[in-house]
Amino acid sequence: MNNTAAQSSAVIVPKPKSSLLKRVVRNRYIYLMILPGFLYFLIFKYVPMFGLIISFQDYQPYKGIMGSEWVGLEHFQRLFTDSEFWNIFKNTLVVFLVNIVFYFPVPIVLSLMLNEVTNSYFKRVVQTIVYVPHFLSWVIVVSISFVLLTMDGGLINELITFFGGQPVNFLMSEEWFNPIYVLQVIWREAGWGTIVYLAAMAAIDPGLYEAARMDGAGRFRQIWHITLPSIRSVVIVLLILKVGSVLDTSFEHIYLLLNSMNKNVAEILDTFVYTAGLKQGQFSFSTAVGLFKSVIGLILVLFSNWLAKKFGEEGIY
């Protein structure tokens, strides 16, 4: 009786948890793997955010950030009242929409096609071929396009004139800027974009396909009812990340395509920041443009993630 009472009245003392230092030491190799990425984002992403202060100043390099005069929202007022800015903003949105509509589905379709290839040797060869353009710089890609499209002996124009047509000034034309841009993006990036989708498809249970075949489903039915629903979450996450970069297009690519004849449709926020900030020395104004871009991107990521969760998806957080 006494033993029972003693046992019931005994206080169970939980084992002390290991200290934070012990956990770090125990998982030191994992933290060492994380360290390079952590330092990259800390040094190149978070520390430079201190420089956003100059978007509210009349920044003078010889006075420094602490000595420059504060002007409040003056640069943002100039930004939103400048007609040139709104044309550049429109061009940036058009480039983004072209990317979403014409490029974003291509890696998905290409992944579905590669996933249906049963010959492993042929599949590896094709994958290697479509991956290779990603490792070429935009300078090389644009240079290849220049050789093909120039009016001075370009292959495409030579073929047009051979069949009785008139040469087309592709590189100087406003109408051809977006088609040339998106074709270059597809050629360079579509193969590389299949990596994530193919990895997601490899994780699909083969038993689902076997059950579908037993029920009489053909290949297209299997793709529609098994493959696409299985990779839907991956597609949503990548789409959310893509929406977040709506105003952050490839500066190098656009800058190489930009010229005085197509500037009205080719000038985007990134090239505008480069011109205003580095060429004209308007550091505060160009920083204000960059801050505007970042805020819009953050809002769109949050909204897209909220919308994805509303439709039952996991989102990115």
C-alpha positions in Angstrom: 0.0 0.0 0.0 2.8 2.4 1.0 4.8 1.4 -2.1 1.8 2.2 -4.3 1.3 5.6 -2.7 4.9 6.3 -3.0 4.9 5.4 -6.6 1.8 7.5 -7.3 3.2 10.5 -5.5 6.6 10.3 -7.1 7.4 13.1 -9.5 8.6 12.1 -12.9 11.6 14.2 -13.8 12.1 14.5 -17.5 15.6 14.0 -18.9 17.4 17.3 -19.5 17.4 18.2 -23.1 20.8 18.6 -24.8 22.0 22.1 -25.1 22.0 24.0 -28.3 25.8 23.8 -28.5 25.7 20.0 -28.2 23.1 19.8 -31.0 25.2 22.0 -33.2 28.3 19.8 -32.5 26.4 16.6 -33.1 25.0 17.9 -36.5 28.1 19.9 -37.4 28.5 18.4 -40.9 25.0 19.3 -41.8 25.6 22.9 -40.6 28.8 23.0 -42.6 26.9 22.1 -45.7 24.4 24.9 -45.0 27.1 27.4 -44.2 28.2 28.5 -47.8 24.6 29.1 -48.8 23.9 31.0 -45.6 26.9 33.2 -46.1 26.0 33.9 -49.7 22.5 35.1 -48.8 23.8 37.0 -45.8 26.6 38.8 -47.6 25.1 39.4 -51.0 21.3 39.6 -50.2 20.8 40.9 -46.6 23.8 43.1 -45.9 23.3 45.2 -49.1 19.7 45.9 -47.9 21.2 48.6 -45.7 21.9 50.5 -48.9 18.2 51.0 -49.6 18.4 54.0 -47.3 19.8 56.0 -50.2 16.4 55.8 -52.0 15.2 58.3 -49.4 18.3 60.5 -49.7 20.0 62.8 -52.2 23.0 60.4 -52.1 26.4 61.9 -52.8 29.2 59.3 -52.9 31.8 61.7 -51.4 29.5 62.4 -48.4 28.5 58.8 -47.9 25.2 57.3 -46.6 25.4 59.0 -43.2 26.3 62.4 -44.6 23.8 62.7 -47.5 20.7 64.9 -47.3 17.3 63.2 -46.7 14.7 64.0 -49.3 11.9 61.6 -48.1 9.7 60.3 -50.9 10.9 62.7 -53.6 12.4 60.0 -55.8 9.3 57.9 -55.6 7.1 60.9 -56.5 9.3 61.4 -59.6 9.1 57.7 -60.3 5.3 57.6 -60.4 4.9 60.8 -62.3 7.4 60.0 -65.0 5.7 58.8 -68.3 8.8 57.1 -69.4 8.8 55.0 -66.3 5.3 53.7 -66.9 6.2 52.7 -70.5 9.2 50.8 -69.1 7.0 49.2 -66.5 4.6 48.1 -69.2 7.5 46.6 -71.2 8.6 44.7 -68.1 5.2 43.3 -67.6 4.9 42.3 -71.3 8.2 40.4 -71.1 7.1 38.6 -68.0 3.7 37.6 -69.5 5.5 36.4 -72.6 7.7 34.2 -70.3 4.7 32.8 -68.4 2.5 32.1 -71.5 5.1 30.8 -74.0 8.1 29.6 -71.9 6.7 28.3 -68.6 4.7 25.4 -70.2 7.5 24.2 -72.4 9.6 22.4 -69.8 6.5 20.7 -68.5 5.6 19.4 -72.0 9.2 18.5 -72.7 9.4 16.6 -69.4 6.2 14.7 -70.2 7.7 13.7 -73.6 11.0 12.6 -72.1 9.2 10.6 -69.4 7.4 8.6 -72.1 10.7 7.5 -73.7 11.3 3.9 -72.8 14.8 3.5 -74.4 17.1 4.7 -71.6 20.1 5.3 -73.9 18.1 7.5 -76.3 16.5 9.3 -73.3 19.9 10.2 -71.8 21.2 11.4 -75.2 18.2 13.7 -75.7 18.5 15.0 -72.1 22.1 15.8 -72.6 21.4 17.7 -75.9 18.6 19.8 -74.4 20.7 20.6 -71.3 23.7 21.9 -73.1 22.4 25.3 -74.2 21.9 26.3 -70.5 25.7 26.4 -70.1 26.1 28.9 -72.9 26.2 32.5 -71.9 23.6 35.0 -73.2 26.4 36.7 -75.1 26.9 33.5 -77.2 23.1 32.9 -77.6 22.5 36.4 -78.8 25.6 36.3 -81.1 24.2 33.1 -82.7 20.9 34.8 -83.2 22.7 37.8 -84.7 24.5 35.6 -87.2 21.2 34.0 -88.2 19.0 37.1 -88.3 21.2 40.0 -89.5 20.4 41.6 -92.8 24.0 41.5 -93.8 24.4 37.8 -94.9 22.2 36.3 -92.2 21.0 32.8 -92.9 17.3 33.5 -92.3 17.3 36.5 -94.6 19.3 34.7 -97.2 16.6 32.0 -97.3 13.8 34.6 -97.5 15.5 36.3 -100.5 16.2 32.9 -102.1 12.4 32.2 -102.1 11.6 35.6 -103.5 10.8 37.6 -100.3 12.2 40.8 -98.9 14.8 40.8 -96.1 13.4 41.5 -92.7 15.3 43.6 -90.2 14.5 41.3 -87.2 17.1 42.8 -84.8 15.9 46.4 -85.2 12.2 45.7 -85.3 9.9 46.4 -82.4 7.4 43.7 -83.6 10.1 41.0 -83.6 11.7 41.8 -80.2 9.4 39.7 -78.0 9.3 36.6 -80.4 13.1 36.6 -80.6 13.4 37.0 -76.9 11.1 34.2 -75.9 12.6 31.8 -78.6 16.0 32.4 -77.2 14.8 31.7 -73.6 13.0 28.5 -74.7 16.1 27.2 -76.6 18.5 28.0 -73.7 16.4 27.2 -70.6 13.7 24.6 -71.6 16.0 21.6 -71.2 17.4 22.7 -67.9 13.9 23.4 -66.6 12.9 19.7 -67.1 15.2 18.5 -64.3 12.8 19.3 -61.5 9.7 17.9 -63.3 11.5 14.7 -64.3 12.6 14.2 -60.6 9.0 14.7 -59.5 7.8 12.2 -62.2 10.3 9.6 -61.0 8.7 9.6 -57.6 5.3 8.6 -58.9 4.2 5.1 -57.9 4.5 2.8 -60.9 1.5 0.9 -59.5 -0.8 3.7 -60.5 0.1 3.4 -64.1 -0.3 -0.4 -64.0 -3.8 0.0 -62.4 -4.7 2.5 -65.1 -3.5 0.2 -67.9 -5.6 -2.6 -66.4 -8.6 -0.3 -66.5 -8.0 0.4 -70.2 -6.4 3.9 -69.9 -4.1 4.8 -72.8 -0.9 6.9 -72.5 -2.7 10.3 -72.8 -5.2 9.2 -70.1 -2.4 8.2 -67.8 -0.6 11.5 -68.3 -3.8 13.5 -67.7 -5.1 11.6 -64.7 -1.8 10.4 -63.0 1.3 12.3 -64.1 -0.1 15.8 -64.2 -1.9 15.6 -60.9 1.2 14.1 -59.3 3.4 17.0 -60.3 0.8 19.7 -59.8 2.3 20.8 -56.4 5.7 21.2 -58.1 4.2 23.3 -60.9 2.4 25.5 -58.4 5.6 26.2 -56.4 7.6 27.0 -59.5 4.9 29.2 -60.7 4.7 31.1 -57.4 8.5 31.7 -57.6 8.2 32.8 -61.2 5.5 35.3 -60.3 7.8 36.7 -57.6 10.3 37.6 -60.3 7.7 39.5 -62.4 9.8 42.6 -62.5 13.2 40.9 -62.2 14.0 39.7 -65.8 17.3 38.8 -67.2 19.2 42.0 -67.5 22.1 40.6 -69.5 19.8 39.0 -72.1 17.6 42.1 -72.6 20.6 44.5 -72.6 22.2 42.5 -75.4 19.0 42.7 -77.5 18.4 46.4 -76.8 19.2 49.0 -79.4 18.1 52.5 -80.4 15.4 51.1 -82.8 13.6 48.7 -80.5 14.2 50.7 -77.2 10.5 51.7 -77.1 9.5 48.1 -76.4 12.8 46.6 -75.1 13.7 49.0 -72.3 12.8 47.3 -69.0 13.3 48.2 -65.3 16.6 46.4 -65.1 18.2 48.2 -68.0 16.7 51.5 -66.8 18.3 51.0 -63.4 21.6 50.3 -65.1 21.3 53.4 -67.3 20.1 55.8 -64.6 22.3 54.4 -61.8 25.7 53.6 -63.4 25.7 55.6 -66.6 24.0 58.8 -65.3 25.0 58.6 -61.7 21.4 58.8 -60.3 22.1 56.4 -57.5 19.2 57.4 -55.2 16.6 57.3 -58.0 17.8 53.9 -59.4 17.7 52.5 -55.9 14.2 53.7 -55.5 13.3 51.8 -58.7 15.0 48.7 -57.3 13.1 49.0 -54.0 9.8 49.4 -55.9 10.6 46.2 -57.8 11.4 44.2 -54.7 8.2 45.3 -52.9 6.0 44.4 -55.9 7.7 41.0 -56.1 7.2 40.3 -52.4 3.5 41.3 -52.6 3.0 39.0 -55.6 4.7 36.0 -53.9 2.6 36.4 -50.8 -0.6 36.8 -52.8 0.2 33.8 -55.1 1.1 31.6 -52.1 -2.2 32.6 -50.3 -4.2 31.9 -53.5 -2.5 28.5 -53.9 -3.5 27.6 -50.3 -7.0 28.7 -51.0 -7.2 26.1 -53.7 -5.8 23.4 -51.5 -2.2 23.4 -52.5 0.8 23.6 -50.1 2.4 26.7 -51.5 6.0 27.5 -50.6 5.5 28.0 -46.8 
